[in-house]
């Protein structure tokens, strides 16, 4: 009986690709529009600079930034490392067709 219940709910889970996409979208959703635009346009160094400025000036953004880092278990990463993480494990992974 338990086995049947597990089978019926098995199709409800997201695929790994869908999970990665959702995590990337969650990350992008916390970024203010100019930073999101820089990230999407692969201007990663500019995004890092913009994030550093926003972290210093915008407490709401700083709280969202801290929360996303905790969610992803990368809270010890500096800003450039966070950007590299999302590029390497989400943007480039998706582009490679995996």
One Martini backbone bead per residue (centre of mass of N, CA, C, O) as a GRO file, in nm:
protein
   98
    1UNK     BB    1   0.058   0.062  -0.023
    2UNK     BB    2   0.296   0.254   0.004
    3UNK     BB    3   0.405   0.208  -0.278
    4UNK     BB    4   0.158   0.332  -0.426
    5UNK     BB    5   0.184   0.612  -0.306
    6UNK     BB    6   0.465   0.671  -0.418
    7UNK     BB    7   0.392   0.637  -0.718
    8UNK     BB    8   0.170   0.866  -0.731
    9UNK     BB    9   0.394   1.097  -0.633
   10UNK     BB   10   0.646   1.075  -0.826
   11UNK     BB   11   0.539   1.280  -1.064
   12UNK     BB   12   0.554   1.561  -0.886
   13UNK     BB   13   0.833   1.596  -0.930
   14UNK     BB   14   1.105   1.754  -1.009
   15UNK     BB   15   1.339   1.789  -1.208
   16UNK     BB   16   1.659   1.878  -1.209
   17UNK     BB   17   1.619   2.100  -1.422
   18UNK     BB   18   1.381   2.238  -1.276
   19UNK     BB   19   1.530   2.298  -1.015
   20UNK     BB   20   1.751   2.477  -1.134
   21UNK     BB   21   1.560   2.685  -1.259
   22UNK     BB   22   1.424   2.771  -0.994
   23UNK     BB   23   1.683   2.866  -0.853
   24UNK     BB   24   1.758   3.081  -1.059
   25UNK     BB   25   1.495   3.242  -1.042
   26UNK     BB   26   1.524   3.308  -0.744
   27UNK     BB   27   1.781   3.467  -0.771
   28UNK     BB   28   1.680   3.677  -0.982
   29UNK     BB   29   1.439   3.789  -0.800
   30UNK     BB   30   1.640   3.950  -0.593
   31UNK     BB   31   1.727   4.128  -0.816
   32UNK     BB   32   1.777   4.409  -0.933
   33UNK     BB   33   1.732   4.503  -1.247
   34UNK     BB   34   2.026   4.595  -1.323
   35UNK     BB   35   2.156   4.331  -1.222
   36UNK     BB   36   1.996   4.128  -1.385
   37UNK     BB   37   2.085   4.239  -1.658
   38UNK     BB   38   2.385   4.186  -1.624
   39UNK     BB   39   2.365   3.883  -1.579
   40UNK     BB   40   2.207   3.800  -1.838
   41UNK     BB   41   2.445   3.961  -2.014
   42UNK     BB   42   2.727   3.860  -1.889
   43UNK     BB   43   2.805   4.098  -1.664
   44UNK     BB   44   2.958   3.998  -1.395
   45UNK     BB   45   3.140   4.224  -1.288
   46UNK     BB   46   2.916   4.432  -1.275
   47UNK     BB   47   2.733   4.278  -1.083
   48UNK     BB   48   2.925   4.277  -0.846
   49UNK     BB   49   2.942   4.583  -0.813
   50UNK     BB   50   2.636   4.630  -0.775
   51UNK     BB   51   2.602   4.454  -0.528
   52UNK     BB   52   2.794   4.595  -0.336
   53UNK     BB   53   2.637   4.858  -0.336
   54UNK     BB   54   2.357   4.745  -0.250
   55UNK     BB   55   2.446   4.622   0.020
   56UNK     BB   56   2.524   4.908   0.144
   57UNK     BB   57   2.228   5.061   0.066
   58UNK     BB   58   2.029   4.785   0.090
   59UNK     BB   59   1.875   4.607   0.332
   60UNK     BB   60   1.674   4.433   0.173
   61UNK     BB   61   1.877   4.308  -0.017
   62UNK     BB   62   2.070   4.196   0.197
   63UNK     BB   63   1.863   3.995   0.311
   64UNK     BB   64   1.815   3.836   0.049
   65UNK     BB   65   2.110   3.756   0.004
   66UNK     BB   66   2.146   3.598   0.265
   67UNK     BB   67   1.916   3.395   0.215
   68UNK     BB   68   2.023   3.267  -0.049
   69UNK     BB   69   2.289   3.169   0.071
   70UNK     BB   70   2.158   2.979   0.278
   71UNK     BB   71   1.988   2.808   0.087
   72UNK     BB   72   2.265   2.725  -0.083
   73UNK     BB   73   2.512   2.693   0.114
   74UNK     BB   74   2.695   2.999   0.063
   75UNK     BB   75   2.763   3.202   0.313
   76UNK     BB   76   3.095   3.220   0.261
   77UNK     BB   77   3.060   3.371   0.012
   78UNK     BB   78   3.138   3.590  -0.200
   79UNK     BB   79   3.018   3.767  -0.453
   80UNK     BB   80   3.182   3.635  -0.682
   81UNK     BB   81   3.119   3.341  -0.592
   82UNK     BB   82   2.817   3.353  -0.632
   83UNK     BB   83   2.821   3.411  -0.930
   84UNK     BB   84   2.986   3.165  -1.013
   85UNK     BB   85   2.789   2.957  -0.909
   86UNK     BB   86   2.546   3.034  -1.094
   87UNK     BB   87   2.695   3.002  -1.356
   88UNK     BB   88   2.810   2.709  -1.332
   89UNK     BB   89   2.530   2.554  -1.205
   90UNK     BB   90   2.309   2.705  -1.411
   91UNK     BB   91   2.383   2.844  -1.674
   92UNK     BB   92   2.595   2.644  -1.799
   93UNK     BB   93   2.437   2.385  -1.751
   94UNK     BB   94   2.195   2.463  -1.928
   95UNK     BB   95   2.364   2.521  -2.191
   96UNK     BB   96   2.469   2.211  -2.207
   97UNK     BB   97   2.188   2.029  -2.167
   98UNK     BB   98   2.151   1.913  -1.852
   0.00000   0.00000   0.00000
